[in-house]
Every structure is written in structure tokens, then in C-alpha cells.
């Protein structure tokens, strides 16, 4: 493999390579399949997952819910990786309607919460329970609270670590409005708008932007 890699890179210096069996200096990134690593990985990597149970199209396949995919995406990004999501087309090249509806729901969530995902980096403390943290290029910190599927949004969201700077604002990305917050030591508690609790299951995850200490 090292000899093949050296020959290929001589012909194409910008070539990216990954070996699925043996790791080494010729490997640009890792690709765990159908799983998410337990912890943060500092070198480039991506989790390769499927929207349904199979890589190719299978009639009557069982699709994962948008909430499950969004939670997985949040976890992967917080751990410093990218998500490759496999969607198998039907024999005529079109996508199954169930796949399309799920992708649309995931896209709808990203439309208002994408700042916490795109072009972000992992933080030293990337997780507290079901809340994950990312950081933007300008230093903005993001907390993404993954909510139980099908349940109303809670009245409060709390986490430990990644404390906002004293006197700074904490903004809920999907509304662009600030929320009230308090900190006792390393524990942060946000008070959410009551209107969020009226639509059960409408919010797979809530993303907040702030400036950390």
C-alpha cells in the first residue's frame, strides 16, 4: 500500500486516500461505517451512515427518523467529524418519497441551525449528556441540545461546562432571539420561551449561540 500511495501521489499530488483495512502514513482520513466513534478524533474523519438500513435501494426499507439523523449529525460534528449519509435511489434514478420527506425535514432544521454545524470545530469539552458543543471560526460557541423524539420542548435546558461570558447574550438560532440564562459555578441553565412546548416533536434539537468565558 505505501508503494501504491507514493506512486499515485507522484502522479496526482493532491490525491486524498483512505485505506479501510490498514492505517498508516498514506491515509488522509478515517471512515467508520454505520457507527459514530465513542470520543473526539483530532484527525480528519467521517462517519458513513445510511438513511435507511441498506446502502442500496431496497423496497419497503425502514428509514431512520429525521430526529435520529439530526442527533447523529450533531454528535458527529461535535466530535470533529463529517457525516456521509447514504441514500439509495430506485431503479429509475429517483428517490423514494419517504427518503425525500426525511431529507427535507433535515434540511429544514439546517436552514435555521446550520451556523452551529457548518464550518465549525470541536471544542475541548464537546458533550454534556445529550447537549453537544461546537465552535465557529470567529470564536462563537454553540450548544446544541438534542431533545427526546416526539416530546414537547422543555421549559429549561441545562448543561455543565462551556459557560457563557458574564453579561453576554445567548441566542436561540431558530428564532434569532435571546433567551434568559443563569450560571451557578459551571452549570448553565436556560429558560426557554413557553411557545416552544406547544408543538410536540417539532424541534429535534435546539441550538444556542454565545461567547464563552
GROMACS elastic network, one bead per residue, 0.5 to 0.9 nm:
[ bonds ]
;  ai    aj funct       b0    kb
    1     4     6  0.51259   500
    1     5     6  0.60508   500
    1     6     6  0.85734   500
    1    19     6  0.86697   500
    1    22     6  0.87836   500
    1    26     6  0.79375   500
    2     5     6  0.50574   500
    2     6     6  0.60927   500
    2     7     6  0.86069   500
    2    24     6  0.81861   500
    2    25     6  0.78786   500
    2    26     6  0.63080   500
    3     6     6  0.51907   500
    3     7     6  0.62190   500
    3     8     6  0.86246   500
    4     7     6  0.51636   500
    4     8     6  0.61068   500
    4     9     6  0.85742   500
    5     8     6  0.51339   500
    5     9     6  0.60586   500
    5    10     6  0.84928   500
    5    17     6  0.78338   500
    5    26     6  0.61189   500
    5    27     6  0.88721   500
    6     9     6  0.52326   500
    6    10     6  0.61226   500
    6    11     6  0.87980   500
    6    26     6  0.79320   500
    7    10     6  0.52023   500
    7    11     6  0.65860   500
    7    12     6  0.87342   500
    8    11     6  0.52776   500
    8    12     6  0.60746   500
    8    13     6  0.77636   500
    8    15     6  0.75014   500
    9    14     6  0.69477   500
    9    15     6  0.59474   500
    9    16     6  0.86146   500
   10    13     6  0.56533   500
   11    15     6  0.88341   500
   12    15     6  0.55986   500
   13    16     6  0.87941   500
   16    26     6  0.89086   500
   16    27     6  0.79287   500
   16    28     6  0.59606   500
   16    29     6  0.82556   500
   17    26     6  0.68571   500
   17    27     6  0.55748   500
   17    28     6  0.54732   500
   17    29     6  0.73769   500
   18    23     6  0.84009   500
   18    26     6  0.75595   500
   18    28     6  0.57824   500
   18    29     6  0.58498   500
   18    30     6  0.65683   500
   18    31     6  0.77605   500
   19    22     6  0.60437   500
   19    23     6  0.64880   500
   19    24     6  0.83656   500
   19    26     6  0.81302   500
   19    27     6  0.61296   500
   19    28     6  0.86852   500
   19    29     6  0.85237   500
   19    30     6  0.78607   500
   19    31     6  0.87416   500
   20    23     6  0.77287   500
   20    30     6  0.78638   500
   20    31     6  0.74204   500
   20    32     6  0.87528   500
   22    27     6  0.88034   500
   23    26     6  0.78301   500
   23    27     6  0.63349   500
   23    30     6  0.85475   500
   24    27     6  0.56295   500
   24    28     6  0.89853   500
   25    28     6  0.78729   500
   27    30     6  0.75092   500
   28    43     6  0.85165   500
   28    44     6  0.71215   500
   28    45     6  0.85209   500
   29    43     6  0.68861   500
   29    46     6  0.76739   500
   30    43     6  0.80820   500
   30    44     6  0.66790   500
   30    46     6  0.64587   500
   30    47     6  0.83559   500
   31    45     6  0.57572   500
   31    46     6  0.51085   500
   31    47     6  0.56489   500
   31    48     6  0.64157   500
   32    35     6  0.61423   500
   32    36     6  0.69383   500
   32    37     6  0.74193   500
   32    45     6  0.78739   500
   32    46     6  0.67486   500
   32    47     6  0.50894   500
   32    48     6  0.62294   500
   32    49     6  0.87711   500
   33    36     6  0.79560   500
   33    46     6  0.86128   500
   33    47     6  0.58424   500
   33    49     6  0.62182   500
   34    47     6  0.69366   500
   34    48     6  0.57499   500
   34    50     6  0.71326   500
   35    47     6  0.64644   500
   35    48     6  0.74221   500
   35    49     6  0.70046   500
   36    39     6  0.85419   500
   36    46     6  0.87750   500
   36    47     6  0.60015   500
   36    48     6  0.86532   500
   36    49     6  0.88525   500
   36    72     6  0.78812   500
   36    75     6  0.80186   500
   36    76     6  0.66403   500
   37    40     6  0.73306   500
   37    41     6  0.79140   500
   37    47     6  0.81131   500
   37    76     6  0.81010   500
   37    79     6  0.81958   500
   38    79     6  0.87965   500
   39    79     6  0.65045   500
   40    76     6  0.86810   500
   40    78     6  0.77586   500
   40    80     6  0.62188   500
   40    81     6  0.82871   500
   40   122     6  0.79000   500
   40   126     6  0.78673   500
   41    44     6  0.76292   500
   41    45     6  0.75591   500
   41    79     6  0.63714   500
   41    80     6  0.62089   500
   41    81     6  0.74571   500
   42    45     6  0.84804   500
   42    79     6  0.83299   500
   42    80     6  0.66473   500
   42    81     6  0.86154   500
   42   122     6  0.86105   500
   43    80     6  0.82002   500
   43    81     6  0.86303   500
   44    80     6  0.76949   500
   44    81     6  0.66501   500
   44    82     6  0.84421   500
   45    80     6  0.77491   500
   45    81     6  0.51937   500
   45    82     6  0.65311   500
   45    83     6  0.88739   500
   46    76     6  0.79051   500
   46    80     6  0.87979   500
   46    81     6  0.51305   500
   46    83     6  0.54498   500
   46    84     6  0.65170   500
   47    76     6  0.72476   500
   47    81     6  0.71871   500
   47    82     6  0.64436   500
   47    83     6  0.51615   500
   47    84     6  0.60136   500
   47    85     6  0.83301   500
   48    82     6  0.87740   500
   48    83     6  0.63421   500
   48    85     6  0.62297   500
   48    86     6  0.73254   500
   49    52     6  0.88001   500
   49    55     6  0.84236   500
   49    83     6  0.73906   500
   49    84     6  0.61359   500
   49    85     6  0.51398   500
   49    86     6  0.60353   500
   50    53     6  0.62503   500
   50    54     6  0.63717   500
   50    55     6  0.60045   500
   50    63     6  0.86872   500
   50    64     6  0.84416   500
   50    84     6  0.81019   500
   50    85     6  0.53251   500
   50    87     6  0.63271   500
   50    88     6  0.85796   500
   51    54     6  0.79569   500
   51    55     6  0.83009   500
   51    62     6  0.87620   500
   51    63     6  0.58422   500
   51    64     6  0.57702   500
   51    65     6  0.83917   500
   51    69     6  0.76194   500
   51    85     6  0.62181   500
   51    86     6  0.58928   500
   51    87     6  0.57576   500
   51    88     6  0.85192   500
   51    99     6  0.74655   500
   51   102     6  0.85705   500
   51   103     6  0.88575   500
   52    55     6  0.76746   500
   52    57     6  0.88892   500
   52    61     6  0.62857   500
   52    62     6  0.54137   500
   52    64     6  0.56295   500
   52    86     6  0.81812   500
   52    87     6  0.73890   500
   52    88     6  0.85393   500
   52    99     6  0.81961   500
   53    58     6  0.87716   500
   53    61     6  0.65885   500
   53    62     6  0.61873   500
   53    63     6  0.67240   500
   53    64     6  0.79655   500
   54    57     6  0.69698   500
   54    58     6  0.70546   500
   54    61     6  0.75900   500
   54    62     6  0.88530   500
   54    86     6  0.83987   500
   54    87     6  0.84815   500
   54    88     6  0.77551   500
   55    58     6  0.86693   500
   55    86     6  0.59971   500
   55    87     6  0.66800   500
   55    88     6  0.58694   500
   56    86     6  0.82662   500
   56    87     6  0.72595   500
   56    89     6  0.71204   500
   56    90     6  0.84966   500
   57    61     6  0.78102   500
   57    87     6  0.77377   500
   57    89     6  0.56422   500
   57    90     6  0.57018   500
   57    91     6  0.79225   500
   57    95     6  0.88542   500
   57    96     6  0.86398   500
   58    61     6  0.54664   500
   58    88     6  0.79912   500
   58    90     6  0.81337   500
   59    90     6  0.85594   500
   63    98     6  0.75684   500
   63    99     6  0.72835   500
   63   102     6  0.84424   500
   64    67     6  0.82192   500
   64    68     6  0.63765   500
   64    69     6  0.68263   500
   64   102     6  0.83273   500
   65    68     6  0.52523   500
   65    69     6  0.64743   500
   65    70     6  0.86903   500
   65   102     6  0.68928   500
   66    69     6  0.51421   500
   66    70     6  0.60250   500
   66    71     6  0.85151   500
   66   101     6  0.88890   500
   66   102     6  0.54469   500
   66   103     6  0.73895   500
   66   104     6  0.88631   500
   66   105     6  0.62242   500
   66   106     6  0.57280   500
   66   204     6  0.78741   500
   67    70     6  0.51080   500
   67    71     6  0.60780   500
   67    72     6  0.85258   500
   67   105     6  0.87741   500
   67   106     6  0.79251   500
   67   146     6  0.87010   500
   67   147     6  0.86299   500
   67   148     6  0.86413   500
   67   149     6  0.64594   500
   67   150     6  0.89568   500
   67   201     6  0.86921   500
   67   203     6  0.83096   500
   67   205     6  0.79035   500
   68    71     6  0.51634   500
   68    72     6  0.61725   500
   68    73     6  0.86038   500
   68   149     6  0.80480   500
   68   204     6  0.81597   500
   69    72     6  0.50120   500
   69    73     6  0.60395   500
   69    74     6  0.85784   500
   69    85     6  0.88621   500
   69   106     6  0.76372   500
   70    74     6  0.61479   500
   70    75     6  0.86120   500
   70   106     6  0.65558   500
   70   109     6  0.81667   500
   70   110     6  0.88680   500
   70   146     6  0.84912   500
   70   204     6  0.69846   500
   70   205     6  0.76011   500
   71    74     6  0.51780   500
   71    75     6  0.62663   500
   71    76     6  0.86766   500
   71   130     6  0.89122   500
   71   146     6  0.61075   500
   71   147     6  0.85553   500
   71   204     6  0.73924   500
   71   205     6  0.72706   500
   72    75     6  0.51121   500
   72    76     6  0.60909   500
   72    77     6  0.85933   500
   72    83     6  0.83464   500
   73    76     6  0.51758   500
   73    77     6  0.61461   500
   73    78     6  0.84777   500
   73    82     6  0.78237   500
   73    83     6  0.61932   500
   73   117     6  0.84287   500
   74    77     6  0.53575   500
   74    78     6  0.60501   500
   74    79     6  0.86240   500
   74   116     6  0.87706   500
   74   117     6  0.72322   500
   74   132     6  0.69817   500
   74   133     6  0.86383   500
   74   134     6  0.89674   500
   74   144     6  0.73378   500
   74   146     6  0.82099   500
   74   205     6  0.87888   500
   75    78     6  0.51553   500
   75    79     6  0.62523   500
   75    80     6  0.88432   500
   75    81     6  0.87725   500
   75   126     6  0.88438   500
   75   127     6  0.83395   500
   75   130     6  0.89441   500
   75   131     6  0.88817   500
   75   132     6  0.66185   500
   75   133     6  0.88572   500
   76    79     6  0.52241   500
   76    80     6  0.65539   500
   76    81     6  0.52723   500
   76    82     6  0.62500   500
   76    83     6  0.65886   500
   77    80     6  0.50629   500
   77    82     6  0.58560   500
   77    83     6  0.75893   500
   77   117     6  0.66430   500
   77   118     6  0.87325   500
   77   120     6  0.78214   500
   77   121     6  0.76650   500
   77   122     6  0.71748   500
   77   133     6  0.88964   500
   77   134     6  0.74947   500
   78    81     6  0.73376   500
   78   117     6  0.83526   500
   78   120     6  0.85248   500
   78   121     6  0.73546   500
   78   122     6  0.52500   500
   78   123     6  0.74319   500
   78   126     6  0.57228   500
   78   127     6  0.75083   500
   78   132     6  0.60362   500
   78   133     6  0.57462   500
   78   134     6  0.54242   500
   78   135     6  0.87608   500
   79   121     6  0.85598   500
   79   122     6  0.58414   500
   79   123     6  0.82480   500
   79   126     6  0.66035   500
   79   127     6  0.85161   500
   79   132     6  0.87809   500
   79   133     6  0.88446   500
   79   134     6  0.85836   500
   80   120     6  0.85124   500
   80   121     6  0.61753   500
   80   123     6  0.84425   500
   80   134     6  0.86322   500
   81   121     6  0.88945   500
   81   122     6  0.85186   500
   87    95     6  0.79230   500
   87    99     6  0.74147   500
   88    93     6  0.89586   500
   88    95     6  0.72419   500
   88    96     6  0.85083   500
   88    99     6  0.89241   500
   89    92     6  0.76479   500
   89    93     6  0.52980   500
   89    94     6  0.54562   500
   89    96     6  0.69493   500
   90    93     6  0.53186   500
   90    94     6  0.54987   500
   90    95     6  0.58643   500
   90    96     6  0.66996   500
   91    94     6  0.75072   500
   92    95     6  0.87567   500
   94    97     6  0.89534   500
   95    98     6  0.82417   500
   95    99     6  0.64398   500
   95   100     6  0.64876   500
   96    99     6  0.52153   500
   96   100     6  0.63859   500
   96   101     6  0.88511   500
   97   100     6  0.50145   500
   97   101     6  0.62204   500
   97   102     6  0.86606   500
   98   101     6  0.52753   500
   98   102     6  0.63478   500
   98   103     6  0.87087   500
   99   102     6  0.52292   500
   99   103     6  0.61689   500
   99   104     6  0.85779   500
  100   103     6  0.51525   500
  100   104     6  0.60895   500
  100   105     6  0.86644   500
  101   104     6  0.50966   500
  101   105     6  0.62864   500
  101   106     6  0.87517   500
  102   105     6  0.51150   500
  102   106     6  0.62660   500
  102   107     6  0.85659   500
  103   106     6  0.50853   500
  103   107     6  0.60714   500
  103   108     6  0.85364   500
  104   108     6  0.60609   500
  104   109     6  0.87248   500
  105   108     6  0.50163   500
  105   109     6  0.64279   500
  105   110     6  0.87378   500
  106   109     6  0.52780   500
  106   110     6  0.63402   500
  106   111     6  0.87186   500
  107   111     6  0.60260   500
  108   111     6  0.51222   500
  108   112     6  0.71513   500
  108   113     6  0.88266   500
  109   112     6  0.58659   500
  109   113     6  0.60626   500
  109   114     6  0.76848   500
  109   174     6  0.83670   500
  109   203     6  0.82363   500
  109   204     6  0.81151   500
  109   205     6  0.84632   500
  110   115     6  0.82036   500
  110   116     6  0.89228   500
  110   117     6  0.80433   500
  111   114     6  0.58438   500
  111   115     6  0.88296   500
  111   174     6  0.86500   500
  112   115     6  0.77646   500
  112   173     6  0.63431   500
  112   175     6  0.80257   500
  112   176     6  0.89433   500
  113   116     6  0.59141   500
  113   117     6  0.72942   500
  113   173     6  0.57743   500
  113   174     6  0.61117   500
  113   206     6  0.80525   500
  113   207     6  0.62973   500
  113   208     6  0.87265   500
  114   117     6  0.50649   500
  114   118     6  0.57511   500
  114   173     6  0.88035   500
  115   118     6  0.56999   500
  115   119     6  0.78159   500
  115   120     6  0.78831   500
  115   136     6  0.77991   500
  115   142     6  0.85150   500
  115   173     6  0.80970   500
  115   207     6  0.89927   500
  115   209     6  0.87777   500
  116   119     6  0.83360   500
  116   120     6  0.67567   500
  116   133     6  0.84525   500
  116   134     6  0.65086   500
  116   135     6  0.74365   500
  116   136     6  0.73392   500
  116   141     6  0.81899   500
  116   142     6  0.56665   500
  116   143     6  0.78199   500
  116   144     6  0.75930   500
  116   173     6  0.84637   500
  116   207     6  0.68088   500
  116   208     6  0.79642   500
  116   209     6  0.76587   500
  117   120     6  0.58366   500
  117   121     6  0.86677   500
  117   134     6  0.74258   500
  117   135     6  0.88149   500
  117   136     6  0.86058   500
  117   142     6  0.88422   500
  118   121     6  0.89335   500
  118   136     6  0.83656   500
  119   135     6  0.87128   500
  119   136     6  0.66020   500
  119   137     6  0.70819   500
  120   134     6  0.60609   500
  120   135     6  0.52260   500
  120   137     6  0.64303   500
  121   134     6  0.57406   500
  121   135     6  0.51467   500
  121   136     6  0.63507   500
  121   137     6  0.75481   500
  122   125     6  0.82162   500
  122   126     6  0.63828   500
  122   133     6  0.72524   500
  122   134     6  0.51954   500
  122   135     6  0.62984   500
  123   126     6  0.51921   500
  123   127     6  0.89165   500
  123   133     6  0.65791   500
  123   134     6  0.57733   500
  123   135     6  0.63079   500
  123   141     6  0.85603   500
  125   128     6  0.79402   500
  125   132     6  0.86703   500
  125   133     6  0.73193   500
  125   161     6  0.72960   500
  125   162     6  0.73171   500
  126   131     6  0.85241   500
  126   132     6  0.55932   500
  126   134     6  0.67752   500
  126   162     6  0.88467   500
  127   130     6  0.71890   500
  127   131     6  0.57826   500
  127   133     6  0.60407   500
  127   161     6  0.89878   500
  128   131     6  0.52935   500
  128   132     6  0.63942   500
  128   133     6  0.84310   500
  128   159     6  0.61675   500
  128   160     6  0.64044   500
  128   161     6  0.78028   500
  129   132     6  0.78272   500
  129   159     6  0.78740   500
  130   144     6  0.84298   500
  130   145     6  0.61614   500
  130   146     6  0.55779   500
  130   147     6  0.77341   500
  131   143     6  0.65815   500
  131   144     6  0.54480   500
  131   146     6  0.59688   500
  131   147     6  0.88513   500
  131   158     6  0.85421   500
  131   159     6  0.69737   500
  132   142     6  0.81633   500
  132   143     6  0.57450   500
  132   144     6  0.51564   500
  132   145     6  0.64637   500
  132   146     6  0.79389   500
  133   141     6  0.71369   500
  133   142     6  0.54521   500
  133   144     6  0.61724   500
  133   145     6  0.88132   500
  133   162     6  0.79594   500
  134   140     6  0.85830   500
  134   141     6  0.60109   500
  134   142     6  0.51536   500
  134   143     6  0.67496   500
  134   144     6  0.81474   500
  135   138     6  0.81605   500
  135   139     6  0.60747   500
  135   140     6  0.56830   500
  135   142     6  0.59114   500
  135   143     6  0.89073   500
  136   139     6  0.53013   500
  136   140     6  0.51383   500
  136   141     6  0.64014   500
  136   142     6  0.77649   500
  137   140     6  0.73165   500
  139   211     6  0.72780   500
  139   212     6  0.83885   500
  140   209     6  0.66131   500
  140   210     6  0.59337   500
  140   211     6  0.53649   500
  140   212     6  0.74802   500
  141   162     6  0.80298   500
  141   164     6  0.84654   500
  141   208     6  0.82445   500
  141   209     6  0.58112   500
  141   210     6  0.54015   500
  141   211     6  0.57132   500
  141   212     6  0.62067   500
  142   207     6  0.66589   500
  142   208     6  0.54498   500
  142   210     6  0.64294   500
  142   211     6  0.85135   500
  143   159     6  0.89108   500
  143   162     6  0.83112   500
  143   206     6  0.81158   500
  143   207     6  0.56461   500
  143   208     6  0.51578   500
  143   209     6  0.66590   500
  143   210     6  0.82893   500
  144   205     6  0.63912   500
  144   206     6  0.55508   500
  144   208     6  0.63456   500
  144   209     6  0.89496   500
  145   157     6  0.74637   500
  145   158     6  0.88017   500
  145   159     6  0.89191   500
  145   204     6  0.86925   500
  145   205     6  0.53513   500
  145   206     6  0.51800   500
  145   207     6  0.63532   500
  145   208     6  0.83606   500
  146   149     6  0.88663   500
  146   203     6  0.87133   500
  146   204     6  0.62280   500
  146   206     6  0.66346   500
  146   207     6  0.87203   500
  147   150     6  0.86659   500
  147   151     6  0.76693   500
  147   152     6  0.85047   500
  147   153     6  0.70565   500
  147   154     6  0.84400   500
  147   201     6  0.84688   500
  147   203     6  0.71899   500
  147   204     6  0.55547   500
  147   205     6  0.53154   500
  147   206     6  0.75478   500
  148   151     6  0.58761   500
  148   152     6  0.83294   500
  148   153     6  0.85223   500
  148   201     6  0.79654   500
  148   204     6  0.73474   500
  148   205     6  0.86336   500
  149   152     6  0.86723   500
  149   200     6  0.85788   500
  149   201     6  0.58187   500
  149   202     6  0.88790   500
  149   203     6  0.84456   500
  149   204     6  0.65534   500
  150   200     6  0.56500   500
  150   202     6  0.75977   500
  150   203     6  0.86834   500
  150   204     6  0.83763   500
  151   154     6  0.86004   500
  151   197     6  0.85730   500
  151   199     6  0.83859   500
  151   201     6  0.50642   500
  151   202     6  0.84011   500
  151   203     6  0.88021   500
  152   196     6  0.73679   500
  152   198     6  0.66571   500
  152   199     6  0.60679   500
  152   201     6  0.58987   500
  152   202     6  0.77383   500
  152   203     6  0.80535   500
  153   156     6  0.84664   500
  153   192     6  0.84624   500
  153   194     6  0.87905   500
  153   196     6  0.56990   500
  153   198     6  0.79104   500
  153   199     6  0.77599   500
  153   200     6  0.68639   500
  153   201     6  0.77084   500
  153   202     6  0.83417   500
  153   203     6  0.70450   500
  153   206     6  0.88562   500
  154   157     6  0.69525   500
  154   192     6  0.74624   500
  154   194     6  0.87145   500
  154   196     6  0.79341   500
  154   197     6  0.63863   500
  155   190     6  0.85394   500
  155   191     6  0.62063   500
  155   192     6  0.54187   500
  155   193     6  0.73606   500
  155   194     6  0.67760   500
  155   196     6  0.83514   500
  155   197     6  0.73145   500
  156   189     6  0.66836   500
  156   190     6  0.53980   500
  156   192     6  0.54935   500
  156   193     6  0.88841   500
  157   188     6  0.82490   500
  157   189     6  0.57655   500
  157   190     6  0.51660   500
  157   191     6  0.67951   500
  157   192     6  0.73952   500
  158   187     6  0.70152   500
  158   188     6  0.54241   500
  158   190     6  0.61712   500
  158   191     6  0.89172   500
  159   162     6  0.82133   500
  159   163     6  0.87635   500
  159   186     6  0.82980   500
  159   187     6  0.57475   500
  159   188     6  0.53826   500
  159   189     6  0.67344   500
  159   190     6  0.89645   500
  160   163     6  0.75634   500
  160   185     6  0.87410   500
  160   186     6  0.53326   500
  160   188     6  0.60462   500
  160   189     6  0.88626   500
  161   185     6  0.88742   500
  161   186     6  0.50920   500
  161   187     6  0.63757   500
  161   188     6  0.74956   500
  162   186     6  0.76425   500
  162   187     6  0.87515   500
  162   188     6  0.82524   500
  162   212     6  0.61237   500
  162   213     6  0.75021   500
  163   166     6  0.85633   500
  163   183     6  0.72384   500
  163   185     6  0.86870   500
  163   186     6  0.63107   500
  163   187     6  0.73735   500
  163   188     6  0.63269   500
  163   210     6  0.89896   500
  163   211     6  0.84807   500
  163   212     6  0.56202   500
  163   213     6  0.61648   500
  164   167     6  0.82571   500
  164   168     6  0.67061   500
  164   169     6  0.80329   500
  164   170     6  0.75756   500
  164   181     6  0.89988   500
  164   183     6  0.82788   500
  164   188     6  0.81021   500
  164   210     6  0.60858   500
  164   211     6  0.55155   500
  164   213     6  0.56723   500
  165   168     6  0.55314   500
  165   169     6  0.84803   500
  165   210     6  0.79512   500
  165   211     6  0.58079   500
  166   169     6  0.88401   500
  166   183     6  0.88809   500
  166   212     6  0.86780   500
  166   213     6  0.75276   500
  168   210     6  0.71792   500
  168   211     6  0.67726   500
  168   212     6  0.86502   500
  169   178     6  0.63082   500
  169   179     6  0.76599   500
  169   180     6  0.82546   500
  169   181     6  0.84865   500
  169   209     6  0.83473   500
  169   210     6  0.62387   500
  169   211     6  0.77869   500
  170   177     6  0.83974   500
  170   178     6  0.54043   500
  170   179     6  0.58949   500
  170   180     6  0.74085   500
  170   181     6  0.73399   500
  170   190     6  0.86023   500
  170   208     6  0.63936   500
  170   209     6  0.57061   500
  170   211     6  0.79098   500
  171   174     6  0.88890   500
  171   175     6  0.81986   500
  171   176     6  0.60568   500
  171   177     6  0.54462   500
  171   179     6  0.60761   500
  171   207     6  0.84150   500
  171   208     6  0.53623   500
  171   209     6  0.51572   500
  171   210     6  0.65819   500
  172   175     6  0.58471   500
  172   176     6  0.55714   500
  172   177     6  0.57068   500
  172   178     6  0.60123   500
  172   179     6  0.67467   500
  172   192     6  0.89520   500
  172   206     6  0.72822   500
  172   207     6  0.60428   500
  172   209     6  0.66360   500
  173   177     6  0.73742   500
  173   178     6  0.88407   500
  173   206     6  0.77415   500
  173   207     6  0.57331   500
  173   208     6  0.57100   500
  173   209     6  0.67876   500
  174   177     6  0.82436   500
  174   206     6  0.76566   500
  174   207     6  0.74108   500
  174   208     6  0.86577   500
  175   178     6  0.85061   500
  178   208     6  0.89431   500
  179   190     6  0.67085   500
  179   191     6  0.63791   500
  179   192     6  0.63883   500
  179   193     6  0.76072   500
  180   189     6  0.84788   500
  180   190     6  0.57853   500
  180   191     6  0.54146   500
  180   192     6  0.74938   500
  181   188     6  0.70221   500
  181   189     6  0.55716   500
  181   191     6  0.62114   500
  182   187     6  0.83563   500
  182   188     6  0.58614   500
  182   189     6  0.54218   500
  182   190     6  0.66819   500
  182   191     6  0.86677   500
  183   186     6  0.67035   500
  183   187     6  0.55501   500
  183   189     6  0.63338   500
  183   190     6  0.89283   500
  184   187     6  0.53001   500
  184   188     6  0.66240   500
  184   189     6  0.84310   500
  185   188     6  0.80454   500
  191   194     6  0.89499   500
  192   195     6  0.84592   500
  192   196     6  0.73544   500
  192   197     6  0.88761   500
  193   196     6  0.59034   500
  193   197     6  0.80001   500
  194   197     6  0.58050   500
  194   198     6  0.75178   500
  195   198     6  0.55840   500
  195   199     6  0.79796   500
  196   199     6  0.64245   500
  196   200     6  0.84205   500
  196   202     6  0.85438   500
  196   203     6  0.82016   500
  197   200     6  0.65846   500
  199   202     6  0.55718   500
  199   203     6  0.80614   500
  200   203     6  0.76728   500
  201   204     6  0.66201   500
  203   206     6  0.67066   500
